[in-house]
Amino acid sequence: MSSCVLAVDNDPMVLGGLLRLAQDTPIQVETATSGPQGIDLISQAPDKYRAVLLDYEMPGMNGDEVARRMREINPNLKIIMLSGTENEEVVKSCYAAGAERFVLKAQDSGKIRDILLSVVSDGEADEIDLDGESALQNAALIDSTLKMKGYSRAMANIARVVKKVSPSNETVLIQGESGVGKELVARGIHTNSPRADKPFIAINCGAIPKDLLESELFGHERGAFTGAVQSKKGKFLLANNGTLFLDEIGDLEPSLQVKLLRALQEKTIEPVGSQMSIKVNIRIVAATHRNLAELVEKGLFREDLYYRLKVFPITIAPLRERPEDIEPIVQHIINLKEEETGTKRKISDAAMRAFKSLPWPGNVRQLEAAVKYAFLNSTRVIQVDSIDPELLSAKNRFDQLARQSRLMSHDEFTKIVFEMEKSLLEDAMKMAGNVKNRAADLLGISHQAMNYRRRRLGLEAEPETEKAETKNNPMEV
């Protein structure tokens, strides 16, 4: 692929400096002195340039508008935006326009050269040392690409990976614990892809009874089974020309794994009760909180389907590994509740420290429920005593164990997580008016999963047929 880069800036001195940066490198730099001239060069040879170094502040047409026009011509073009100042709205606008990077002109020239080398070589842009990226830049990139809040390096790297993989049609496998935001990442892939104006259809493979899931995926003909009084389109057809998000793919039954593999390989489906194959054009994004490699070793998941799905894997770190994201998420949830209720809340420094110090085994979903509880349990200011006391009790247990020893036992850890999950489900039931279906929706899990977890946590009696099979480990799923 070409290593040619187009530099667009109305300042000849800046262009001269960029040309000097490329000396003694395999990069060939061409220049343009205005946005319209740069757009014209891209139009004449869309595939000639691998990347564009683009000034934001230019007379007549700012860099974000130039970037949009260029990416309409070549969606795979890498845009590196240059600016003399760092302003929150400017940074957001640049990333929203499709910029790969936002770079201050005053930044170290060696770093700019490294970024250039990265985008024109086989190396990946996210492998460059990002310590120089500001929290503001990371937050703008995460928000514009993923519609998520945070400014951690981990999530900024996820956003860059999403920008990189989105233009292709390859299958993506998103891995991560429950509640980390896998569906938001899947939507980010869709909205940053050429299929953005086509359907995004999501289905939770673990939330639908196995005898109905085939029909939900592939559709059925009238009379195909008892109750099929009319034909129905499945998710594959509804997502045609767009993106199909298969959530909790690890819960898929073996018989359906075979049919899904065939659909992916042949790009055709057969509705239940039909002998006719239907051609489909969809992009598959799958997600799971389970370890598919282990399921393959145990014979519970087909190896060929695993590799078919894992063309491009993305792993989202749990919230406890990116605590810097907690504060912006908390503030975002408070802002949403203020809009919803028409009441204002501030949060004390002590309460924010308490939120940031908790381990959050339920990740963002658990944090969201806890902030909503604290919001409703406060008046003008969210204080520490507004937070669910059971959460703080678990936190005190962690602190006490940490003071006694640097390492807690697995049994102690399991017991604390058990108590926190139990508190999470109880809070969800309170917020849902003790209606389990609504509580399950708040937590983003299926009704069946809600019943299962409640039984495991001792919140309701188990059916006699399951009691004999239930193990005592509260961490087991």
QUIZICOR-V263380 format. One record per residue. N is the residue number from 1. RES is the residue in one letter. SS is DSSP state (hx for helix, st for strand, lp for the rest). PHI is phi in whole degrees, -180 to 180 (none if undefined). NEAR is the number of other ideal C-beta (glycine too) atoms within 12 Angstrom. Layout:
# QUIZICOR-V263380
N/RES/SS/PHI/NEAR
N/RES/SS/PHI/NEAR
This chain:
# QUIZICOR-V263380
1/M/lp/none/16
2/S/lp/-60/23
3/S/lp/-108/24
4/C/st/-83/28
5/V/st/-122/42
6/L/st/-102/48
7/A/st/-104/39
8/V/st/-121/44
9/D/lp/-160/37
10/N/lp/-83/28
11/D/lp/-101/21
12/P/hx/-59/16
13/M/hx/-68/15
14/V/hx/-65/31
15/L/hx/-61/30
16/G/hx/-63/17
17/G/hx/-65/25
18/L/hx/-68/38
19/L/hx/-63/25
20/R/hx/-67/18
21/L/hx/-60/31
22/A/lp/-83/29
23/Q/lp/-63/16
24/D/lp/63/10
25/T/lp/-130/23
26/P/lp/-76/19
27/I/lp/-85/32
28/Q/st/-103/22
29/V/st/-110/33
30/E/st/-113/29
31/T/st/-126/31
32/A/st/-142/34
33/T/lp/-101/25
34/S/lp/-156/25
35/G/hx/-60/33
36/P/hx/-59/21
37/Q/hx/-66/26
38/G/hx/-64/38
39/I/hx/-62/32
40/D/hx/-63/20
41/L/hx/-65/30
42/I/hx/-65/37
43/S/hx/-63/21
44/Q/hx/-70/17
45/A/lp/-143/17
46/P/lp/-58/22
47/D/lp/-97/16
48/K/lp/-74/22
49/Y/st/-104/40
50/R/st/-84/35
51/A/st/-152/44
52/V/st/-129/47
53/L/st/-93/49
54/L/st/-126/52
55/D/st/-74/45
56/Y/lp/-79/38
57/E/lp/-90/27
58/M/lp/-134/30
59/P/lp/-67/15
60/G/lp/89/16
61/M/lp/-148/26
62/N/lp/-69/26
63/G/hx/-62/43
64/D/hx/-66/33
65/E/hx/-69/26
66/V/hx/-61/44
67/A/hx/-61/43
68/R/hx/-60/27
69/R/hx/-64/28
70/M/hx/-67/40
71/R/hx/-74/33
72/E/hx/-66/19
73/I/hx/-77/27
74/N/lp/-139/29
75/P/lp/-62/25
76/N/lp/-88/30
77/L/lp/-67/43
78/K/st/-88/38
79/I/st/-108/46
80/I/st/-112/47
81/M/st/-89/46
82/L/st/-108/41
83/S/st/-150/33
84/G/lp/-81/21
85/T/lp/-134/17
86/E/lp/-112/27
87/N/lp/-123/19
88/E/hx/-57/20
89/E/hx/-68/19
90/V/hx/-65/28
91/V/hx/-62/35
92/K/hx/-60/25
93/S/hx/-62/27
94/C/hx/-67/40
95/Y/hx/-68/42
96/A/hx/-64/29
97/A/lp/-79/36
98/G/lp/108/40
99/A/lp/-65/45
100/E/lp/-80/44
101/R/st/-143/43
102/F/st/-118/48
103/V/st/-126/42
104/L/st/-76/29
105/K/lp/-63/29
106/A/lp/-78/16
107/Q/lp/-68/26
108/D/lp/-54/16
109/S/hx/-63/21
110/G/hx/-64/15
111/K/hx/-69/24
112/I/hx/-61/36
113/R/hx/-64/31
114/D/hx/-63/27
115/I/hx/-63/43
116/L/hx/-60/40
117/L/hx/-61/28
118/S/hx/-64/31
119/V/hx/-77/39
120/V/hx/-102/33
121/S/lp/-109/24
122/D/lp/-79/13
123/G/lp/-70/15
124/E/lp/-99/22
125/A/hx/-61/34
126/D/hx/-78/29
127/E/hx/-85/18
128/I/lp/-69/29
129/D/lp/-60/16
130/L/lp/-101/30
131/D/lp/-60/13
132/G/lp/-78/23
133/E/lp/-72/34
134/S/lp/-83/22
135/A/hx/-61/26
136/L/hx/-63/26
137/Q/hx/-64/35
138/N/hx/-62/39
139/A/hx/-61/35
140/A/hx/-65/38
141/L/hx/-66/45
142/I/hx/-64/44
143/D/hx/-67/31
144/S/hx/-72/34
145/T/hx/-91/40
146/L/hx/-111/42
147/K/lp/56/26
148/M/lp/-121/38
149/K/lp/-107/36
150/G/lp/146/40
151/Y/lp/-146/33
152/S/lp/-73/33
153/R/hx/-62/29
154/A/hx/-61/31
155/M/hx/-75/48
156/A/hx/-64/41
157/N/hx/-66/32
158/I/hx/-60/40
159/A/hx/-61/47
160/R/hx/-67/39
161/V/hx/-64/32
162/V/hx/-61/40
163/K/hx/-61/41
164/K/hx/-73/32
165/V/hx/-88/33
166/S/hx/-58/36
167/P/lp/-65/25
168/S/lp/-85/22
169/N/lp/-108/24
170/E/lp/-70/24
171/T/lp/-72/36
172/V/st/-120/40
173/L/st/-113/38
174/I/st/-99/41
175/Q/st/-119/35
176/G/lp/165/35
177/E/lp/-64/30
178/S/lp/-60/37
179/G/lp/90/31
180/V/lp/-87/42
181/G/lp/106/41
182/K/hx/-64/42
183/E/hx/-68/35
184/L/hx/-64/39
185/V/hx/-66/42
186/A/hx/-61/47
187/R/hx/-65/32
188/G/hx/-62/40
189/I/hx/-61/45
190/H/hx/-66/38
191/T/hx/-71/28
192/N/lp/-98/40
193/S/lp/-106/33
194/P/lp/-64/23
195/R/lp/-92/29
196/A/lp/-57/22
197/D/lp/-90/12
198/K/lp/-105/20
199/P/lp/-66/25
200/F/st/-114/29
201/I/st/-116/33
202/A/st/-115/31
203/I/st/-142/38
204/N/st/-94/36
205/C/lp/-68/37
206/G/lp/-96/32
207/A/lp/-100/29
208/I/lp/-114/28
209/P/lp/-53/18
210/K/hx/-60/20
211/D/hx/-77/16
212/L/hx/-108/26
213/L/hx/-65/32
214/E/hx/-60/36
215/S/hx/-65/35
216/E/hx/-63/31
217/L/hx/-77/42
218/F/hx/-108/37
219/G/lp/84/33
220/H/st/-151/30
221/E/lp/-92/23
222/R/lp/-59/17
223/G/lp/80/16
224/A/lp/-65/24
225/F/lp/-157/17
226/T/lp/-59/11
227/G/lp/98/14
228/A/lp/-84/20
229/V/lp/-80/12
230/Q/lp/-152/13
231/S/lp/-67/20
232/K/st/-141/28
233/K/lp/-80/25
234/G/lp/-89/37
235/K/hx/-63/36
236/F/hx/-61/42
237/L/hx/-72/31
238/L/hx/-63/26
239/A/lp/-91/33
240/N/lp/-53/25
241/N/lp/74/24
242/G/lp/-119/32
243/T/st/-123/41
244/L/st/-110/44
245/F/st/-102/38
246/L/st/-100/45
247/D/st/-82/40
248/E/lp/50/33
249/I/hx/-64/44
250/G/hx/-68/36
251/D/hx/-92/35
252/L/lp/-71/38
253/E/lp/-64/24
254/P/hx/-54/20
255/S/hx/-64/16
256/L/hx/-78/33
257/Q/hx/-60/35
258/V/hx/-63/19
259/K/hx/-69/28
260/L/hx/-66/37
261/L/hx/-58/26
262/R/hx/-63/24
263/A/hx/-64/35
264/L/hx/-70/34
265/Q/hx/-71/19
266/E/hx/-97/17
267/K/lp/55/21
268/T/st/-138/22
269/I/st/-132/35
270/E/lp/-127/27
271/P/lp/-59/33
272/V/st/-60/30
273/G/lp/86/22
274/S/lp/-116/25
275/Q/lp/-101/10
276/M/lp/-102/15
277/S/lp/-88/16
278/I/st/-118/23
279/K/st/-75/16
280/V/lp/-130/33
281/N/lp/-126/22
282/I/lp/-135/35
283/R/st/-106/39
284/I/st/-97/44
285/V/st/-123/48
286/A/st/-113/46
287/A/st/-147/45
288/T/st/-159/40
289/H/lp/-97/36
290/R/lp/-95/29
291/N/lp/-87/20
292/L/hx/-65/33
293/A/hx/-60/20
294/E/hx/-68/15
295/L/hx/-64/24
296/V/hx/-64/22
297/E/hx/-62/12
298/K/lp/-84/15
299/G/lp/78/12
300/L/lp/-97/21
301/F/lp/-141/35
302/R/lp/-66/29
303/E/hx/-65/19
304/D/hx/-66/17
305/L/hx/-70/34
306/Y/hx/-57/33
307/Y/hx/-73/20
308/R/hx/-67/29
309/L/hx/-80/39
310/K/lp/-91/29
311/V/lp/-67/21
312/F/st/-137/28
313/P/st/-85/26
314/I/st/-129/41
315/T/st/-113/27
316/I/lp/-97/41
317/A/lp/-70/28
318/P/lp/-66/31
319/L/hx/-62/40
320/R/hx/-65/28
321/E/hx/-93/21
322/R/lp/-140/34
323/P/lp/-62/28
324/E/hx/-66/25
325/D/hx/-83/40
326/I/hx/-65/38
327/E/hx/-60/30
328/P/hx/-63/33
329/I/hx/-68/40
330/V/hx/-59/39
331/Q/hx/-65/28
332/H/hx/-64/28
333/I/hx/-66/32
334/I/hx/-61/35
335/N/hx/-60/21
336/L/hx/-64/18
337/K/hx/-67/28
338/E/hx/-63/22
339/E/hx/-64/14
340/E/hx/-70/14
341/T/hx/-98/15
342/G/lp/74/8
343/T/lp/-119/18
344/K/lp/-103/17
345/R/lp/-139/31
346/K/st/-107/22
347/I/st/-125/33
348/S/lp/-72/21
349/D/hx/-60/15
350/A/hx/-66/18
351/A/hx/-67/34
352/M/hx/-65/28
353/R/hx/-62/20
354/A/hx/-64/34
355/F/hx/-60/41
356/K/hx/-73/27
357/S/hx/-93/24
358/L/lp/-81/40
359/P/lp/-81/33
360/W/lp/50/40
361/P/lp/-64/35
362/G/lp/-90/36
363/N/hx/60/37
364/V/hx/-62/41
365/R/hx/-62/37
366/Q/hx/-69/42
367/L/hx/-61/45
368/E/hx/-60/36
369/A/hx/-63/38
370/A/hx/-69/45
371/V/hx/-68/43
372/K/hx/-62/35
373/Y/hx/-60/32
374/A/hx/-64/37
375/F/hx/-62/37
376/L/hx/-72/24
377/N/lp/-95/25
378/S/lp/-130/28
379/T/lp/-108/15
380/R/lp/-94/14
381/V/st/-130/22
382/I/st/-79/36
383/Q/lp/-106/24
384/V/hx/-60/26
385/D/hx/-75/18
386/S/hx/-81/31
387/I/lp/-79/38
388/D/lp/-50/38
389/P/hx/-61/20
390/E/hx/-67/25
391/L/hx/-64/40
392/L/hx/-68/29
393/S/hx/-63/20
394/A/hx/-64/35
395/K/hx/-62/30
396/N/hx/-63/20
397/R/hx/-64/25
398/F/hx/-60/28
399/D/hx/-62/18
400/Q/hx/-63/15
401/L/hx/-65/21
402/A/hx/-65/18
403/R/hx/-70/11
404/Q/hx/-76/13
405/S/lp/-158/11
406/R/lp/-74/7
407/L/lp/-135/10
408/M/lp/-90/21
409/S/lp/-75/12
410/H/hx/-63/12
411/D/hx/-63/15
412/E/hx/-66/20
413/F/hx/-60/22
414/T/hx/-60/19
415/K/hx/-66/23
416/I/hx/-66/32
417/V/hx/-62/31
418/F/hx/-58/28
419/E/hx/-67/31
420/M/hx/-70/37
421/E/hx/-67/39
422/K/hx/-61/31
423/S/hx/-64/32
424/L/hx/-61/43
425/L/hx/-67/38
426/E/hx/-66/27
427/D/hx/-63/34
428/A/hx/-62/37
429/M/hx/-65/28
430/K/hx/-63/22
431/M/hx/-66/28
432/A/lp/-96/22
433/G/lp/66/12
434/N/lp/64/17
435/V/lp/-100/16
436/K/hx/-62/27
437/N/hx/-60/21
438/R/hx/-69/17
439/A/hx/-64/30
440/A/hx/-62/28
441/D/hx/-63/21
442/L/hx/-60/28
443/L/hx/-87/35
444/G/lp/74/33
445/I/lp/-124/34
446/S/lp/-76/27
447/H/hx/-61/23
448/Q/hx/-62/23
449/A/hx/-65/30
450/M/hx/-62/32
451/N/hx/-61/24
452/Y/hx/-61/26
453/R/hx/-65/34
454/R/hx/-62/28
455/R/hx/-67/26
456/R/hx/-61/27
457/L/lp/-91/27
458/G/lp/77/18
459/L/lp/-88/25
460/E/lp/-155/20
461/A/lp/-70/12
462/E/lp/-87/20
463/P/lp/-60/13
464/E/hx/-56/10
465/T/hx/-68/9
466/E/hx/-96/15
467/K/hx/-61/13
468/A/lp/-68/9
469/E/lp/-94/13
470/T/lp/-73/19
471/K/lp/-91/13
472/N/lp/-86/14
473/N/lp/-74/14
474/P/lp/-71/25
475/M/lp/-85/21
476/E/lp/-72/16
477/V/lp/-99/21
